[in-house]
Amino acid sequence: AVVSTQSTGGPKLCGDALAINGDLCVTGSLLPENAIELWSIKEGRRIAVLPYESPQLRGEYVLVVKFCGDSHVIAGSATCHDAQIISCMPNIRELYGPYLSRVLG
């Protein structure tokens, strides 16, 4: 059997904080900021950092992130003790509009 693999350096994964939706991959990590990253699998690069609203400057520290449809992710934080639904589109459409049109159709 033929096995195909690909590797992308950069994401610092944590727990269950990895999800794939078509060509897009979202990752989460135990970082105080910029903890949620959106990646292009085909291009092997990060295309956006998604915001996690951290109350009282506690830091993001994302333990889990999953796609919620084609244009949102749901993420949970270890320090904020909450879950947030975050739109992918406003954060990346301006810079990657033509690219996303090809990916999401």
CYANA upper distance limits for C-alpha pairs under 8 A (distance plus 0.5 A):
  7 SER  CA     44 GLY  CA      8.31
  8 THR  CA     44 GLY  CA      6.15
  8 THR  CA     45 ARG  CA      7.75
 11 PRO  CA     27 THR  CA      7.25
 11 PRO  CA     28 GLY  CA      8.50
 11 PRO  CA     29 SER  CA      8.44
 11 PRO  CA     37 GLU  CA      8.06
 12 LYS  CA     27 THR  CA      8.26
 12 LYS  CA     28 GLY  CA      7.83
 12 LYS  CA     29 SER  CA      6.13
 13 LEU  CA     17 ALA  CA      6.82
 13 LEU  CA     18 LEU  CA      7.66
 13 LEU  CA     27 THR  CA      6.81
 13 LEU  CA     28 GLY  CA      6.38
 13 LEU  CA     29 SER  CA      5.59
 13 LEU  CA     30 LEU  CA      8.44
 14 CYS  CA     28 GLY  CA      6.74
 14 CYS  CA     29 SER  CA      5.26
 14 CYS  CA     30 LEU  CA      6.82
 14 CYS  CA     62 VAL  CA      8.03
 14 CYS  CA     63 LEU  CA      6.37
 14 CYS  CA     64 VAL  CA      8.00
 15 GLY  CA     63 LEU  CA      6.21
 15 GLY  CA     64 VAL  CA      7.03
 16 ASP  CA     63 LEU  CA      6.96
 16 ASP  CA     64 VAL  CA      5.37
 16 ASP  CA     65 VAL  CA      7.42
 17 ALA  CA     26 VAL  CA      8.19
 17 ALA  CA     27 THR  CA      5.83
 17 ALA  CA     28 GLY  CA      5.21
 17 ALA  CA     29 SER  CA      7.40
 17 ALA  CA     62 VAL  CA      7.90
 17 ALA  CA     63 LEU  CA      6.39
 17 ALA  CA     64 VAL  CA      4.60
 17 ALA  CA     65 VAL  CA      5.10
 17 ALA  CA     66 LYS  CA      7.50
 18 LEU  CA     25 CYS  CA      7.61
 18 LEU  CA     26 VAL  CA      6.24
 18 LEU  CA     27 THR  CA      5.13
 18 LEU  CA     28 GLY  CA      7.11
 18 LEU  CA     64 VAL  CA      7.93
 18 LEU  CA     65 VAL  CA      6.74
 18 LEU  CA     66 LYS  CA      7.25
 19 ALA  CA     25 CYS  CA      6.12
 19 ALA  CA     26 VAL  CA      5.87
 19 ALA  CA     27 THR  CA      7.25
 19 ALA  CA     65 VAL  CA      7.45
 19 ALA  CA     66 LYS  CA      5.77
 19 ALA  CA     67 PHE  CA      6.88
 20 ILE  CA     24 LEU  CA      6.29
 20 ILE  CA     25 CYS  CA      4.90
 20 ILE  CA     26 VAL  CA      7.02
 20 ILE  CA     67 PHE  CA      7.95
 21 ASN  CA     25 CYS  CA      6.77
 21 ASN  CA     67 PHE  CA      7.51
 21 ASN  CA     70 ASP  CA      7.81
 22 GLY  CA    103 VAL  CA      7.98
 22 GLY  CA    104 LEU  CA      8.41
 23 ASP  CA     40 SER  CA      6.30
 23 ASP  CA     41 ILE  CA      5.72
 23 ASP  CA     42 LYS  CA      6.81
 23 ASP  CA    103 VAL  CA      6.90
 24 LEU  CA     38 LEU  CA      7.33
 24 LEU  CA     39 TRP  CA      6.15
 24 LEU  CA     40 SER  CA      5.50
 24 LEU  CA     41 ILE  CA      6.45
 24 LEU  CA    103 VAL  CA      8.46
 25 CYS  CA     38 LEU  CA      6.30
 25 CYS  CA     39 TRP  CA      5.48
 25 CYS  CA     40 SER  CA      6.86
 25 CYS  CA     41 ILE  CA      7.02
 26 VAL  CA     36 ILE  CA      7.49
 26 VAL  CA     37 GLU  CA      6.16
 26 VAL  CA     38 LEU  CA      5.02
 26 VAL  CA     39 TRP  CA      6.61
 26 VAL  CA     65 VAL  CA      7.72
 26 VAL  CA     66 LYS  CA      7.79
 26 VAL  CA     67 PHE  CA      8.11
 27 THR  CA     35 ALA  CA      8.41
 27 THR  CA     36 ILE  CA      6.16
 27 THR  CA     37 GLU  CA      5.82
 27 THR  CA     38 LEU  CA      7.08
 27 THR  CA     39 TRP  CA      8.44
 27 THR  CA     65 VAL  CA      7.21
 28 GLY  CA     35 ALA  CA      5.87
 28 GLY  CA     36 ILE  CA      5.05
 28 GLY  CA     37 GLU  CA      7.04
 28 GLY  CA     62 VAL  CA      5.92
 28 GLY  CA     63 LEU  CA      7.08
 28 GLY  CA     64 VAL  CA      6.96
 28 GLY  CA     65 VAL  CA      6.53
 29 SER  CA     35 ALA  CA      5.61
 29 SER  CA     36 ILE  CA      7.30
 29 SER  CA     61 TYR  CA      6.63
 29 SER  CA     62 VAL  CA      5.70
 29 SER  CA     63 LEU  CA      6.89
 30 LEU  CA     35 ALA  CA      7.12
 30 LEU  CA     60 GLU  CA      7.79
 30 LEU  CA     61 TYR  CA      4.45
 30 LEU  CA     62 VAL  CA      5.92
 30 LEU  CA     63 LEU  CA      7.18
 31 LEU  CA     35 ALA  CA      5.75
 31 LEU  CA     59 GLY  CA      7.78
 31 LEU  CA     60 GLU  CA      6.83
 31 LEU  CA     61 TYR  CA      5.42
 31 LEU  CA     62 VAL  CA      7.79
 32 PRO  CA     58 ARG  CA      8.07
 32 PRO  CA     59 GLY  CA      4.56
 32 PRO  CA     60 GLU  CA      5.36
 32 PRO  CA     61 TYR  CA      6.06
 33 GLU  CA     59 GLY  CA      6.56
 33 GLU  CA     60 GLU  CA      6.10
 33 GLU  CA     61 TYR  CA      8.07
 34 ASN  CA     49 VAL  CA      6.54
 34 ASN  CA     50 LEU  CA      7.60
 34 ASN  CA     51 PRO  CA      7.46
 34 ASN  CA     52 TYR  CA      8.44
 34 ASN  CA     60 GLU  CA      8.21
 35 ALA  CA     49 VAL  CA      8.14
 35 ALA  CA     50 LEU  CA      8.34
 35 ALA  CA     52 TYR  CA      8.26
 35 ALA  CA     60 GLU  CA      6.83
 35 ALA  CA     61 TYR  CA      7.01
 35 ALA  CA     62 VAL  CA      6.73
 36 ILE  CA     49 VAL  CA      6.31
 36 ILE  CA     50 LEU  CA      5.83
 36 ILE  CA     51 PRO  CA      7.56
 36 ILE  CA     52 TYR  CA      7.98
 36 ILE  CA     62 VAL  CA      7.80
 36 ILE  CA     65 VAL  CA      8.43
 37 GLU  CA     46 ARG  CA      7.29
 37 GLU  CA     47 ILE  CA      8.28
 37 GLU  CA     48 ALA  CA      6.38
 37 GLU  CA     49 VAL  CA      4.98
 37 GLU  CA     50 LEU  CA      6.45
 38 LEU  CA     46 ARG  CA      6.35
 38 LEU  CA     47 ILE  CA      6.29
 38 LEU  CA     48 ALA  CA      5.60
 38 LEU  CA     49 VAL  CA      6.62
 38 LEU  CA     50 LEU  CA      7.65
 39 TRP  CA     44 GLY  CA      7.57
 39 TRP  CA     45 ARG  CA      6.15
 39 TRP  CA     46 ARG  CA      4.72
 39 TRP  CA     47 ILE  CA      5.88
 39 TRP  CA     48 ALA  CA      7.54
 40 SER  CA     44 GLY  CA      6.11
 40 SER  CA     45 ARG  CA      6.11
 40 SER  CA     46 ARG  CA      6.77
 40 SER  CA     47 ILE  CA      7.00
 41 ILE  CA     45 ARG  CA      7.68
 47 ILE  CA     92 ILE  CA      7.85
 47 ILE  CA     96 TYR  CA      8.14
 48 ALA  CA     91 ASN  CA      7.50
 48 ALA  CA     92 ILE  CA      6.57
 49 VAL  CA     91 ASN  CA      8.25
 50 LEU  CA     86 ILE  CA      8.00
 50 LEU  CA     88 CYS  CA      7.35
 50 LEU  CA     91 ASN  CA      7.23
 51 PRO  CA     86 ILE  CA      8.01
 52 TYR  CA     60 GLU  CA      6.79
 52 TYR  CA     84 GLN  CA      7.99
 52 TYR  CA     86 ILE  CA      8.09
 53 GLU  CA     60 GLU  CA      8.04
 54 SER  CA     58 ARG  CA      6.63
 54 SER  CA     59 GLY  CA      6.32
 54 SER  CA     60 GLU  CA      6.25
 54 SER  CA     80 CYS  CA      6.97
 55 PRO  CA     80 CYS  CA      7.38
 58 ARG  CA     79 THR  CA      6.89
 58 ARG  CA     80 CYS  CA      7.31
 59 GLY  CA     79 THR  CA      7.45
 59 GLY  CA     80 CYS  CA      8.21
 60 GLU  CA     77 SER  CA      6.60
 60 GLU  CA     78 ALA  CA      8.19
 60 GLU  CA     79 THR  CA      7.45
 60 GLU  CA     80 CYS  CA      7.67
 61 TYR  CA     77 SER  CA      5.93
 61 TYR  CA     78 ALA  CA      6.16
 61 TYR  CA     79 THR  CA      6.93
 62 VAL  CA     75 ALA  CA      7.25
 62 VAL  CA     76 GLY  CA      6.18
 62 VAL  CA     77 SER  CA      4.83
 62 VAL  CA     78 ALA  CA      6.69
 63 LEU  CA     75 ALA  CA      8.12
 63 LEU  CA     76 GLY  CA      6.41
 63 LEU  CA     77 SER  CA      6.17
 63 LEU  CA     78 ALA  CA      6.66
 64 VAL  CA     75 ALA  CA      6.00
 64 VAL  CA     76 GLY  CA      5.81
 64 VAL  CA     77 SER  CA      7.82
 65 VAL  CA     73 VAL  CA      7.12
 65 VAL  CA     74 ILE  CA      6.07
 65 VAL  CA     75 ALA  CA      4.70
 65 VAL  CA     76 GLY  CA      7.06
 66 LYS  CA     73 VAL  CA      5.96
 66 LYS  CA     74 ILE  CA      5.95
 66 LYS  CA     75 ALA  CA      7.08
 67 PHE  CA     71 SER  CA      8.34
 67 PHE  CA     72 HIS  CA      6.53
 67 PHE  CA     73 VAL  CA      4.75
 67 PHE  CA     74 ILE  CA      6.79
 68 CYS  CA     72 HIS  CA      5.63
 68 CYS  CA     73 VAL  CA      5.39
 68 CYS  CA     74 ILE  CA      6.62
 68 CYS  CA     85 ILE  CA      8.38
 69 GLY  CA     73 VAL  CA      8.09
 70 ASP  CA    104 LEU  CA      8.11
 71 SER  CA     87 SER  CA      6.41
 71 SER  CA     88 CYS  CA      5.86
 71 SER  CA     89 MET  CA      6.50
 72 HIS  CA     85 ILE  CA      7.03
 72 HIS  CA     86 ILE  CA      5.91
 72 HIS  CA     87 SER  CA      4.82
 72 HIS  CA     88 CYS  CA      5.82
 72 HIS  CA     89 MET  CA      8.18
 73 VAL  CA     85 ILE  CA      6.15
 73 VAL  CA     86 ILE  CA      5.80
 73 VAL  CA     87 SER  CA      7.01
 73 VAL  CA     88 CYS  CA      7.55
 74 ILE  CA     83 ALA  CA      7.24
 74 ILE  CA     84 GLN  CA      6.07
 74 ILE  CA     85 ILE  CA      4.86
 74 ILE  CA     86 ILE  CA      6.70
 75 ALA  CA     83 ALA  CA      5.90
 75 ALA  CA     84 GLN  CA      5.93
 75 ALA  CA     85 ILE  CA      7.04
 75 ALA  CA     86 ILE  CA      8.20
 76 GLY  CA     81 HIS  CA      7.90
 76 GLY  CA     82 ASP  CA      6.32
 76 GLY  CA     83 ALA  CA      4.71
 76 GLY  CA     84 GLN  CA      7.01
 77 SER  CA     81 HIS  CA      6.32
 77 SER  CA     82 ASP  CA      6.53
 77 SER  CA     83 ALA  CA      7.06
 78 ALA  CA     82 ASP  CA      8.49
 87 SER  CA     91 ASN  CA      8.12
 88 CYS  CA     92 ILE  CA      7.16
 89 MET  CA     93 ARG  CA      5.86
 90 PRO  CA     94 GLU  CA      7.78
 92 ILE  CA     96 TYR  CA      6.12
 92 ILE  CA     97 GLY  CA      7.63
 93 ARG  CA     97 GLY  CA      4.87
 93 ARG  CA    100 LEU  CA      7.60
 96 TYR  CA    100 LEU  CA      6.51
 97 GLY  CA    101 SER  CA      6.69
 98 PRO  CA    102 ARG  CA      7.11
 99 TYR  CA    103 VAL  CA      6.91
100 LEU  CA    104 LEU  CA      6.18
100 LEU  CA    105 GLY  CA      8.04
101 SER  CA    105 GLY  CA      5.64
